[in-house]
Amino acid sequence: MKKIFAILFFLLIALFIGLAVYLLTLDVNKYKPILTERIGHAINKDVRLGNISFSVFPPVSVSANSISIKDAEKTWDDVFIEAGSLNARVKILPLLRKNLEIEHLSIRDMDVSLGHGIKFGMPEAILRNISIYGPINIDARLSIFGRGAENTKVKALLYPEAETKKPFIKNLQLEIDISKIDLASVLEALGQDEVAREFSGKKLGGELAITSEKLYLDLGKIHNSAIYMDLSKGAIEAPFIKDGLKDVNLKAQMKEKGVIIERLTGEVAGGNLSADGWVKDVFSFQDWGFDLALKNIDISRILPDPGVGRPGFEGGLDITMDVTGAGFSQDKLLASLTGKGNVSLYNSVLKNMNLLETALNKLDMLPGIVSELKQNLPSYYKDILRKKDTAFKPIDAKFELREGKLIFKDVVIESDAFYLKGDATLGLDRILKVQANLFVPKDLSEAFREVAHEFGYLQNSQGMITMPLMVYGKLPDVNVMPDMDYVIQRLAVSKGQELLESIFRKDKPADSDVEGEVSEDGSITPPEEKQEQRKPEPEEVLLKTIFDIISGPKE
């Protein structure tokens, strides 16, 4: 009996020695075709492995110095995933059966290409309990547009579903440190090279959490997934907004091919931003719409610094608007952008420009008129022209958004010295164009006329000086230009009418210069009554009709 146990013991020792020798001399590269085939079948991709090594020392592991994965129709110059190295702790018995089951897989220096120039790096990814048919525990650290800096953590269970070829992820937890994302890289990947240059060096901030109970990886079914997004304490530096956007908070969810933005809030330019909206067909047409509100915005903080002594705008701004569009590229955005809303301006001031004085200075046919007004007007009216700035009364106006412009109809812009009534456009590129009529209040118009009678020719039937006017330029730099043709025409017609009336008017009788005219019965008719009784001559009526036609509105 002892001999039998001794023989069995030596056989067992020999078996272990033989197994050890086998494992030590095993050339795992012979299994490379099988491994690549099994992995490729599981993920439905073409796989290429580098040199493989095998270690029998606990834990038993297999390493490869490179791995590349591509779509079947692509070449190896256009890979989907490429990693510098991977190490897998494998279960030995399934490996002897030419099957692959992995307890722990670590991947380093992996680059993932999503097409359209979008790539991200993965410094390290850890996968646990990997098999072709069972769930894979994912624990990874990624660099998404981080230029190598780790900014993303991923935890999830991946179900390969090799038989159905419809893999999905359960219990996805994705945490992104937005402060470590390079914004310019994101914009370049989206094809916005010009915008990327403007945002070069600008910083982001915030924490973004993305969760999903079940996320389908099949593009045909991904819209059936429910994905939840939660951004907290977001921030972005913007070249056109001083201090950028701060304390941005977002709650959104993606389902049924679209994204629903439940709440978006933030601080911008000293005020508050709030919005909600939707994006339909996020994987194709990307139709979208937003309800947007901006409150207590400091205008000077959303405009470039005009420079010392240059005109600039200050004041408060409120906007509410509904806006829709399609796509997010600049061309598609401008072509499809439509909406309507309301804007309120308060405490608004045009710094370093007296708009009325500037308009009067442009009247070249009345040289020195502003100096004459400043010298001879009553002190109260002098101060109006001497003011350095133009302060506006509160403005409340409706607008439409089309072709990248806010369009205002019959808007009224009022100050103490004048008001403008007309149409205006303000582009997203900050180009302002106002075409309106300038009206000067009656009392100020009369004061102007008493100093320079030429202003009387510009008064309307209500006694207000009026003229067409254009305000244009790229904010904050604006120009003011009266309609010179209109002013010249009014002056020429009025002067010409006076001159021709004096020519056509018949001379009065010599005795008309006396105090009164004696009638046959001896009564005296006062000169005033005599003048009232005089009927206009036919020449005067004809002349007035001609000048009314000349000076009338153009078709």
C-alpha positions as CSV (number, residue, x, y, z in Angstrom):
1,M,0.0,0.0,0.0
2,K,2.9,2.3,0.9
3,K,4.4,1.6,-2.5
4,I,1.2,2.6,-4.3
5,F,1.1,6.0,-2.4
6,A,4.7,6.5,-3.1
7,I,4.2,5.9,-6.8
8,L,1.2,8.3,-6.8
9,F,3.1,10.9,-5.0
10,F,6.0,10.8,-7.5
11,L,3.6,10.8,-10.4
12,L,1.9,13.9,-8.9
13,I,5.3,15.6,-8.4
14,A,6.2,14.7,-12.0
15,L,2.9,16.1,-13.2
16,F,3.5,19.5,-11.4
17,I,7.0,19.6,-12.7
18,G,5.9,18.8,-16.2
19,L,3.2,21.4,-15.9
20,A,5.7,24.0,-14.7
21,V,8.1,23.2,-17.5
22,Y,5.2,23.4,-20.0
23,L,4.1,26.8,-18.7
24,L,7.7,28.1,-18.6
25,T,8.4,27.0,-22.1
26,L,4.9,27.9,-23.4
27,D,5.1,30.2,-26.4
28,V,1.9,32.2,-26.0
29,N,2.4,33.8,-29.4
30,K,1.2,30.5,-30.9
31,Y,-2.2,31.4,-29.5
32,K,-2.2,34.9,-30.9
33,P,-4.4,34.1,-33.9
34,I,-6.9,32.4,-31.6
35,L,-6.9,35.3,-29.2
36,T,-7.3,37.9,-31.8
37,E,-10.1,35.9,-33.4
38,R,-12.0,35.5,-30.1
39,I,-11.5,39.2,-29.1
40,G,-12.5,40.4,-32.6
41,H,-15.6,38.1,-32.6
42,A,-16.7,39.4,-29.2
43,I,-16.5,43.1,-30.1
44,N,-17.2,42.7,-33.8
45,K,-14.0,44.5,-34.8
46,D,-10.7,43.6,-36.4
47,V,-7.9,43.1,-33.7
48,R,-4.2,43.1,-34.0
49,L,-1.9,42.2,-31.1
50,G,1.8,42.9,-30.7
51,N,4.3,40.5,-29.0
52,I,2.7,38.5,-26.3
53,S,4.5,37.3,-23.1
54,F,3.3,34.9,-20.4
55,S,4.2,34.7,-16.7
56,V,3.5,31.7,-14.5
57,F,4.5,33.5,-11.3
58,P,1.4,34.4,-9.2
59,P,-0.6,35.9,-10.5
60,V,-0.6,34.2,-13.8
61,S,-0.7,36.9,-16.5
62,V,-0.4,37.6,-20.2
63,S,1.0,40.8,-21.5
64,A,1.1,42.4,-25.0
65,N,3.2,45.4,-25.9
66,S,0.6,46.8,-28.3
67,I,-3.0,46.3,-29.4
68,S,-4.9,47.9,-32.3
69,I,-8.6,47.7,-33.1
70,K,-10.3,48.9,-36.3
71,D,-13.6,48.6,-38.1
72,A,-13.7,45.8,-40.7
73,E,-14.1,48.1,-43.7
74,K,-11.2,50.4,-42.6
75,T,-7.4,50.0,-43.1
76,W,-4.9,49.6,-40.4
77,D,-3.9,53.3,-41.0
78,D,-7.3,54.2,-39.6
79,V,-7.6,52.4,-36.3
80,F,-10.4,52.9,-33.8
81,I,-8.4,52.0,-30.7
82,E,-4.6,51.8,-30.2
83,A,-2.9,51.1,-26.9
84,G,0.8,51.0,-25.9
85,S,0.5,48.0,-23.6
86,L,-1.9,45.7,-21.7
87,N,-1.5,43.2,-18.9
88,A,-4.1,40.6,-18.1
89,R,-4.4,38.2,-15.2
90,V,-5.9,35.1,-16.8
91,K,-7.6,32.0,-15.6
92,I,-5.2,29.2,-16.5
93,L,-7.6,26.3,-17.1
94,P,-9.8,28.0,-19.7
95,L,-6.6,29.1,-21.4
96,L,-5.5,25.4,-21.8
97,R,-8.9,24.9,-23.5
98,K,-8.0,27.7,-25.9
99,N,-10.5,29.9,-24.2
100,L,-9.8,33.3,-22.6
101,E,-11.2,34.4,-19.3
102,I,-9.5,37.4,-17.6
103,E,-9.7,38.3,-13.9
104,H,-8.0,41.7,-14.2
105,L,-7.0,43.7,-17.3
106,S,-5.0,46.9,-17.3
107,I,-4.5,49.0,-20.4
108,R,-2.1,51.9,-20.6
109,D,-1.5,54.8,-23.1
110,M,-4.6,54.1,-25.1
111,D,-5.9,56.4,-27.8
112,V,-9.5,56.2,-29.1
113,S,-10.7,57.8,-32.3
114,L,-14.4,58.5,-32.8
115,G,-14.1,59.8,-36.3
116,H,-14.5,63.4,-37.6
117,G,-11.2,64.2,-36.0
118,I,-12.5,63.5,-32.5
119,K,-9.9,61.6,-30.3
120,F,-9.3,61.1,-26.7
121,G,-6.6,59.5,-24.7
122,M,-6.8,56.9,-21.8
123,P,-3.7,56.9,-19.5
124,E,-5.0,53.8,-17.8
125,A,-8.1,51.6,-17.9
126,I,-8.8,48.6,-15.6
127,L,-11.3,45.9,-16.5
128,R,-12.2,43.0,-14.2
129,N,-13.9,39.6,-14.7
130,I,-13.7,39.6,-18.5
131,S,-15.2,36.8,-20.5
132,I,-16.8,36.7,-23.9
133,Y,-20.3,36.1,-22.5
134,G,-20.2,37.5,-18.9
135,P,-20.3,41.0,-17.6
136,I,-17.0,43.0,-17.5
137,N,-16.3,45.3,-14.6
138,I,-14.9,48.5,-15.9
139,D,-12.8,50.9,-13.8
140,A,-11.0,53.4,-16.1
141,R,-9.2,56.8,-16.0
142,L,-9.3,58.7,-19.2
143,S,-7.9,61.9,-20.8
144,I,-10.7,63.3,-22.9
145,F,-9.4,66.4,-24.8
146,G,-7.1,66.8,-21.8
147,R,-3.7,66.8,-23.7
148,G,-2.7,63.8,-21.6
149,A,-4.1,65.1,-18.3
150,E,-6.4,62.6,-16.6
151,N,-9.9,64.2,-16.3
152,T,-12.4,61.4,-16.5
153,K,-13.3,58.4,-14.3
154,V,-15.5,55.6,-15.6
155,K,-17.2,52.8,-13.6
156,A,-19.6,50.4,-15.2
157,L,-20.6,46.8,-16.1
158,L,-20.1,45.9,-19.7
159,Y,-22.2,43.1,-21.1
160,P,-20.5,42.0,-24.4
161,E,-23.5,40.0,-25.6
162,A,-21.4,38.1,-28.1
163,E,-24.2,36.0,-29.5
164,T,-26.7,38.9,-30.1
165,K,-23.8,41.4,-30.9
166,K,-25.8,44.0,-29.1
167,P,-23.5,45.0,-26.2
168,F,-24.7,47.3,-23.4
169,I,-23.5,48.9,-20.2
170,K,-25.2,48.8,-16.9
171,N,-24.8,51.2,-13.9
172,L,-22.6,53.7,-15.8
173,Q,-20.9,56.3,-13.6
174,L,-18.9,58.8,-15.6
175,E,-17.2,61.7,-13.7
176,I,-15.5,64.4,-15.7
177,D,-13.3,67.2,-14.3
178,I,-14.0,69.9,-16.8
179,S,-11.2,72.1,-15.5
180,K,-8.7,69.7,-17.1
181,I,-10.4,69.8,-20.6
182,D,-8.7,71.8,-23.3
183,L,-11.5,73.8,-24.9
184,A,-9.6,74.6,-28.0
185,S,-9.0,70.9,-28.7
186,V,-12.8,70.3,-28.4
187,L,-13.6,73.0,-30.8
188,E,-10.9,71.9,-33.3
189,A,-12.3,68.3,-33.1
190,L,-15.8,69.8,-34.0
191,G,-14.3,71.6,-37.0
192,Q,-14.5,75.1,-35.4
193,D,-10.9,76.1,-36.1
194,E,-11.6,79.9,-36.1
195,V,-13.6,79.8,-32.9
196,A,-10.9,77.5,-31.4
197,R,-8.3,80.2,-32.0
198,E,-10.5,82.8,-30.1
199,F,-10.8,80.4,-27.2
200,S,-7.1,79.3,-27.1
201,G,-5.8,79.4,-23.6
202,K,-9.3,80.0,-22.1
203,K,-10.1,77.8,-19.1
204,L,-13.0,75.7,-18.1
205,G,-14.3,74.6,-14.7
206,G,-16.9,72.4,-13.1
207,E,-17.7,68.7,-12.5
208,L,-19.9,66.8,-14.9
209,A,-21.6,63.5,-13.8
210,I,-23.1,61.2,-16.4
211,T,-25.1,58.2,-15.3
212,S,-27.2,55.5,-17.0
213,E,-28.8,52.4,-15.6
214,K,-28.6,50.8,-19.1
215,L,-26.7,52.2,-22.0
216,Y,-26.9,50.4,-25.4
217,L,-23.7,50.6,-27.4
218,D,-25.4,49.6,-30.6
219,L,-26.0,52.9,-32.5
220,G,-29.3,51.5,-33.7
221,K,-30.6,51.2,-30.1
222,I,-28.6,53.8,-28.2
223,H,-31.7,56.2,-28.5
224,N,-33.5,53.7,-26.2
225,S,-31.1,54.4,-23.5
226,A,-31.8,56.9,-20.7
227,I,-28.7,59.0,-19.8
228,Y,-28.7,61.7,-17.1
229,M,-26.3,64.6,-17.0
230,D,-25.6,66.8,-14.0
231,L,-23.1,69.7,-14.2
232,S,-22.2,71.7,-11.1
233,K,-20.1,74.8,-10.5
234,G,-19.3,75.1,-14.2
235,A,-17.3,78.0,-15.6
236,I,-15.9,79.1,-18.9
237,E,-13.6,82.0,-19.8
238,A,-15.0,83.8,-22.9
239,P,-13.1,86.4,-25.1
240,F,-16.2,88.5,-25.4
241,I,-17.5,88.4,-21.8
242,K,-15.5,89.9,-18.9
243,D,-15.2,87.3,-16.2
244,G,-16.9,84.7,-18.4
245,L,-19.7,82.4,-17.2
246,K,-19.6,81.3,-13.6
247,D,-21.5,78.9,-11.3
248,V,-23.1,77.2,-14.2
249,N,-25.5,74.3,-13.2
250,L,-27.2,72.0,-15.6
251,K,-29.6,69.1,-15.3
252,A,-30.4,67.2,-18.5
253,Q,-31.3,63.8,-19.8
254,M,-31.0,62.1,-23.1
255,K,-33.7,59.7,-24.4
256,E,-35.5,58.9,-27.6
257,K,-32.8,60.4,-29.8
258,G,-33.0,63.7,-28.1
259,V,-31.8,65.7,-25.1
260,I,-34.1,67.5,-22.7
261,I,-32.5,70.4,-20.8
262,E,-34.5,70.5,-17.6
263,R,-32.6,73.4,-16.0
264,L,-29.6,75.6,-16.9
265,T,-28.6,78.4,-14.7
266,G,-25.5,80.5,-14.3
267,E,-23.9,83.9,-13.6
268,V,-22.8,86.1,-16.5
269,A,-21.7,89.7,-16.8
270,G,-22.9,90.5,-13.2
271,G,-26.4,89.1,-13.9
272,N,-28.1,85.8,-14.1
273,L,-28.8,83.3,-16.9
274,S,-31.6,80.7,-16.9
275,A,-32.8,78.4,-19.7
276,D,-34.5,75.2,-20.5
277,G,-34.8,73.5,-23.9
278,W,-34.5,70.4,-26.0
279,V,-32.4,68.9,-28.8
280,K,-34.1,66.5,-31.2
281,D,-32.2,63.9,-33.4
282,V,-29.0,64.5,-31.6
283,F,-27.2,62.0,-33.8
284,S,-28.4,63.5,-37.1
285,F,-30.2,66.8,-37.8
286,Q,-29.8,68.3,-34.3
287,D,-33.0,70.4,-34.3
288,W,-33.1,72.4,-31.0
289,G,-35.0,75.0,-29.1
290,F,-34.4,77.1,-25.9
291,D,-36.4,79.4,-23.7
292,L,-33.7,81.8,-22.5
293,A,-33.7,84.6,-19.9
294,L,-31.0,87.0,-19.0
295,K,-31.5,89.4,-16.0
296,N,-29.5,92.3,-14.7
297,I,-26.7,92.0,-17.3
298,D,-24.1,94.7,-17.2
299,I,-23.8,95.8,-20.8
300,S,-20.2,97.1,-20.5
301,R,-19.1,93.6,-19.5
302,I,-20.3,91.9,-22.7
303,L,-18.7,94.5,-25.0
304,P,-15.0,95.0,-25.7
305,D,-13.2,97.8,-24.0
306,P,-13.7,100.8,-26.3
307,G,-10.5,102.5,-25.2
308,V,-9.8,105.8,-23.5
309,G,-12.1,108.6,-24.8
310,R,-13.9,106.4,-27.3
311,P,-17.7,105.9,-27.3
312,G,-19.0,103.1,-25.2
313,F,-22.2,101.7,-23.7
314,E,-23.1,101.3,-20.1
315,G,-26.3,100.2,-18.5
316,G,-28.5,97.2,-17.5
317,L,-30.0,94.7,-19.8
318,D,-32.9,92.1,-19.5
319,I,-33.7,89.7,-22.3
320,T,-36.3,87.0,-22.6
321,M,-36.5,85.0,-25.8
322,D,-37.6,81.8,-27.5
323,V,-35.1,80.6,-30.0
324,T,-34.9,77.5,-32.3
325,G,-32.3,76.3,-34.8
326,A,-30.7,73.3,-36.5
327,G,-27.1,72.1,-36.0
328,F,-24.3,73.6,-34.0
329,S,-21.8,74.5,-36.7
330,Q,-21.5,78.3,-37.3
331,D,-22.9,78.1,-40.9
332,K,-25.9,76.0,-40.0
333,L,-26.5,77.9,-36.9
334,L,-26.7,81.3,-38.5
335,A,-28.8,80.0,-41.4
336,S,-31.4,78.3,-39.2
337,L,-31.5,80.6,-36.1
338,T,-35.0,82.0,-35.5
339,G,-36.8,83.3,-32.5
340,K,-38.6,86.2,-30.8
341,G,-38.4,87.9,-27.5
342,N,-38.3,91.1,-25.5
343,V,-35.5,93.3,-24.4
344,S,-35.4,95.9,-21.6
345,L,-32.6,98.5,-21.2
346,Y,-32.3,100.7,-18.1
347,N,-29.7,103.1,-16.7
348,S,-28.2,103.1,-20.2
349,V,-25.7,105.7,-21.3
350,L,-23.7,106.3,-24.4
351,K,-20.4,107.4,-22.9
352,N,-18.2,110.0,-24.6
353,M,-20.7,110.9,-27.2
354,N,-23.5,113.6,-27.1
355,L,-25.6,112.1,-29.9
356,L,-27.6,115.3,-30.6
357,E,-24.5,117.4,-30.7
358,T,-22.8,114.9,-33.0
359,A,-25.8,114.9,-35.4
360,L,-25.9,118.7,-35.5
361,N,-22.1,118.9,-36.2
362,K,-22.7,116.7,-39.3
363,L,-24.8,119.5,-40.9
364,D,-22.0,120.9,-43.1
365,M,-24.4,123.3,-44.8
366,L,-24.8,125.1,-41.5
367,P,-21.1,125.7,-40.5
368,G,-20.5,126.7,-36.9
369,I,-24.1,126.1,-35.9
370,V,-23.3,124.1,-32.7
371,S,-20.9,126.8,-31.5
372,E,-23.6,129.5,-32.2
373,L,-26.2,127.5,-30.3
374,K,-23.8,127.0,-27.3
375,Q,-23.2,130.7,-27.1
376,N,-26.7,132.1,-27.6
377,L,-29.1,129.5,-26.1
378,P,-30.5,130.0,-22.7
379,S,-28.3,128.3,-20.0
380,Y,-30.6,125.3,-19.5
381,Y,-30.5,124.4,-23.2
382,K,-26.7,125.1,-23.4
383,D,-26.2,122.4,-20.9
384,I,-28.0,119.9,-23.1
385,L,-25.4,120.4,-25.9
386,R,-22.5,120.6,-23.5
387,K,-23.1,117.2,-21.9
388,K,-20.3,114.7,-22.6
389,D,-22.6,111.6,-22.6
390,T,-26.1,110.7,-23.8
391,A,-28.3,109.2,-21.2
392,F,-31.3,107.3,-22.4
393,K,-34.7,106.7,-20.7
394,P,-35.7,103.1,-20.1
395,I,-36.3,101.1,-23.3
396,D,-38.7,98.2,-23.7
397,A,-38.9,96.6,-27.1
398,K,-40.0,93.4,-28.8
399,F,-37.7,91.8,-31.4
400,E,-37.4,88.9,-33.9
401,L,-34.3,86.8,-34.4
402,R,-33.5,86.0,-38.0
403,E,-30.3,85.4,-40.0
404,G,-28.2,86.0,-37.0
405,K,-29.7,89.4,-36.2
406,L,-32.1,90.9,-33.6
407,I,-34.6,92.9,-35.6
408,F,-36.6,95.7,-34.0
409,K,-39.6,97.4,-35.7
410,D,-40.9,100.9,-34.7
411,V,-38.6,101.0,-31.7
412,V,-38.5,104.3,-29.7
413,I,-35.2,105.4,-28.2
414,E,-35.6,108.5,-26.0
415,S,-33.4,110.9,-24.1
416,D,-34.0,114.3,-22.4
417,A,-32.9,116.1,-25.6
418,F,-34.5,114.0,-28.4
419,Y,-36.1,110.7,-29.3
420,L,-35.6,108.3,-32.2
421,K,-38.4,106.3,-33.8
422,G,-37.7,103.7,-36.4
423,D,-36.2,100.3,-37.1
424,A,-33.0,98.7,-35.9
425,T,-30.9,95.5,-36.2
426,L,-28.2,94.1,-34.0
427,G,-26.2,91.2,-35.2
428,L,-24.6,88.5,-33.2
429,D,-21.3,90.0,-34.6
430,R,-22.3,93.2,-32.6
431,I,-23.0,95.2,-35.8
432,L,-25.7,97.8,-35.0
433,K,-27.8,99.6,-37.6
434,V,-30.5,102.1,-36.6
435,Q,-32.6,103.9,-39.3
436,A,-34.9,106.3,-37.6
437,N,-36.4,109.8,-37.5
438,L,-34.9,112.2,-35.0
439,F,-37.4,114.4,-33.1
440,V,-36.3,117.3,-31.0
441,P,-38.9,118.4,-28.4
442,K,-40.9,121.6,-29.3
443,D,-39.5,123.8,-26.6
444,L,-35.9,123.0,-27.6
445,S,-36.8,123.3,-31.3
446,E,-38.1,126.8,-30.7
447,A,-35.0,127.7,-28.8
448,F,-32.9,126.5,-31.7
449,R,-35.0,128.4,-34.2
450,E,-34.7,131.6,-32.3
451,V,-30.9,131.4,-32.4
452,A,-30.7,130.1,-36.0
453,H,-33.8,130.6,-38.1
454,E,-32.7,127.9,-40.5
455,F,-33.9,125.3,-37.9
456,G,-37.4,126.5,-38.6
457,Y,-37.2,124.9,-42.0
458,L,-36.7,121.5,-40.3
459,Q,-39.7,121.8,-38.0
460,N,-42.8,119.6,-38.6
461,S,-46.4,120.6,-38.0
462,Q,-46.0,120.0,-34.3
463,G,-43.1,122.4,-34.1
464,M,-40.5,119.7,-33.6
465,I,-37.2,119.7,-35.5
466,T,-37.1,116.4,-37.3
467,M,-34.8,114.6,-39.7
468,P,-33.9,111.1,-40.8
469,L,-30.9,109.7,-39.0
470,M,-28.7,106.6,-39.1
471,V,-26.7,105.1,-36.2
472,Y,-24.4,102.3,-37.3
473,G,-21.1,100.6,-36.4
474,K,-19.7,97.6,-34.5
475,L,-20.4,98.0,-30.8
476,P,-19.1,99.7,-28.8
477,D,-17.9,101.9,-31.7
478,V,-20.8,103.7,-33.4
479,N,-21.2,106.5,-35.9
480,V,-24.1,109.0,-36.3
481,M,-25.1,110.4,-39.7
482,P,-28.2,112.6,-40.5
483,D,-29.8,112.2,-43.9
484,M,-28.0,115.1,-45.6
485,D,-30.2,114.9,-48.8
486,Y,-33.3,115.4,-46.7
487,V,-31.8,118.4,-44.8
488,I,-30.4,120.1,-47.9
489,Q,-33.7,119.6,-49.7
490,R,-35.7,121.1,-46.9
491,L,-33.4,124.1,-46.6
492,A,-33.3,124.6,-50.4
493,V,-37.0,124.3,-50.9
494,S,-37.8,126.7,-48.0
495,K,-35.2,129.3,-49.1
496,G,-36.3,128.9,-52.8
497,Q,-40.0,129.3,-51.9
498,E,-39.2,132.5,-50.0
499,L,-37.2,133.9,-52.9
500,L,-39.7,133.0,-55.6
501,E,-42.7,134.3,-53.6
502,S,-40.9,137.7,-53.3
503,I,-40.5,137.7,-57.1
504,F,-44.1,136.6,-58.0
505,R,-45.9,138.7,-55.3
506,K,-47.4,141.9,-56.7
507,D,-46.4,145.2,-55.2
508,K,-48.9,146.7,-52.8
509,P,-50.4,150.2,-53.5
510,A,-48.3,153.1,-52.2
511,D,-51.0,154.2,-49.8
512,S,-51.1,150.8,-48.2
513,D,-48.2,151.9,-46.0
514,V,-50.5,154.2,-44.0
515,E,-52.0,153.3,-40.7
516,G,-55.2,152.3,-42.3
517,E,-57.2,152.6,-45.6
518,V,-60.2,155.0,-45.8
519,S,-63.3,153.7,-47.4
520,E,-66.0,155.6,-49.3
521,D,-68.1,155.9,-46.1
522,G,-65.1,157.4,-44.3
523,S,-64.4,154.3,-42.1
524,I,-60.8,153.1,-41.7
525,T,-59.8,149.4,-42.3
526,P,-56.9,148.3,-40.1
527,P,-53.9,146.9,-42.0
528,E,-54.3,143.5,-40.3
529,E,-57.8,143.1,-41.6
530,K,-56.7,144.2,-45.0
531,Q,-54.0,141.5,-45.0
532,E,-56.5,138.9,-43.9
533,Q,-58.9,139.9,-46.7
534,R,-56.2,139.5,-49.4
535,K,-56.6,136.3,-51.3
536,P,-53.4,134.4,-52.4
537,E,-52.4,135.1,-55.9
538,P,-52.6,132.2,-58.4
539,E,-48.8,132.3,-58.8
540,E,-48.3,131.8,-55.0
541,V,-50.7,128.8,-55.0
542,L,-49.0,127.2,-57.9
543,L,-45.5,127.8,-56.4
544,K,-46.6,126.3,-53.1
545,T,-48.0,123.3,-54.8
546,I,-44.7,122.7,-56.7
547,F,-42.6,122.9,-53.6
548,D,-44.9,120.7,-51.7
549,I,-44.5,118.1,-54.4
550,I,-40.7,118.5,-54.4
551,S,-40.3,118.3,-50.7
552,G,-42.9,115.5,-50.2
553,P,-41.9,112.0,-49.3
554,K,-40.1,109.9,-51.9
555,E,-41.8,106.8,-53.1
